[in-house]
Amino acid sequence: MNILALDTATEVLSLALEADRLSREVSSVNRNSWYLEADLGLRHSEFLMEMTDTLLKNAGMEPADLDLVACMGGPGSFTGLRIGFAAAKGMALALGIPLAAPSTLDCMALSCLHWPGTVLPAIDAKKRRFFTALYRGGERISPYLDGETAEIGALIPGKGQTLLTGPGAPKLASLLGDLQPGRILVDSGFRKGNARELLVIVKKSNILDNRKAIFAGPMYLRKSDAELTK
C-alpha cells in the first residue's frame, strides 16, 4: 500500500511516504520510504503542497499512485489541523482513496515507545493548560486531557520516571518540577515532526474499514478563543 502522512499539528511540519508499489527504477535503490521535515512556525499553508510534491517526486510517484492519505487528528494548532485536514480530504476525495486521522498525542507517544516508564506527550494549550495523556509502552492509559498542571500531575504514577515529549514538554516539565521532583525528564527530541509515527499507527489499524473518516474533523479538546468569547 502506498501511504502519504501529513503532520501539521504543531510548528514542525513533517511528511512521510511509504510505498510498496514502485517503478523498477526506484525500487532498484532498495528504498520504500521518504521523509521531509521543516520547523516553519505554523507557515504550513505556504509549504505543505510544495513539500508533498517534492516527496512524491523523490519517490518517482504521482498522486494517483497513492492508496491512502493520513493527517493528524488532533489535538494541536487549530489552524495547523485545519490545513492538514483540508489537504488530506482534498486528496482523498479527488483520488477516491481512504483518509485516516489518528490522535496527535498517540503519534507523539509512539516516538518514545522504548522508554521503560510512562510517557507524557504535551502540547501547550496556553493559559497554563496542556493537551496531554499518559502512555506506557505506546498504549494510552488515561483519557485525553486539556488540563492544568495539578490535573496533569495527578496522572503521573507515584513510582518511576515519566518522560515528557512534544513541543510543550519543557514548559510543562518546569511547572511539574515542584510537584514531582527528580521524576520528570524531557525527551531530547521533544520538538520534532511525527509523520513517521503517523504512518506506523495507520498501518496497524483497520483504516480501510473506516469509511466515515472522510467526514470527520479534528479533535480539538477545547473550543477556539473565538468560540469561547461569543
Secondary structure, DSSP 4 states (H G I P E B T S, - for coil): --EEEEE-SSSEEEEEEE-SS--HHHHTT---EEEEEEE-SS-HHHHHHHHHHHHHHHTT--GGG-SEEEE--SSS-HHHHHHHHHHHHHHHHHHT--EE---HHHHHHHTTTT-SSEEEEEEEEETTEEEE--EETTEE-S--EEEEHHHHHHHS-SSS-EEEESTTHHHHHHHHTTTSTT-EEE-TT-S---HHHHHHHHHHTTGGG-GGGGG-----SS--HHHHT-
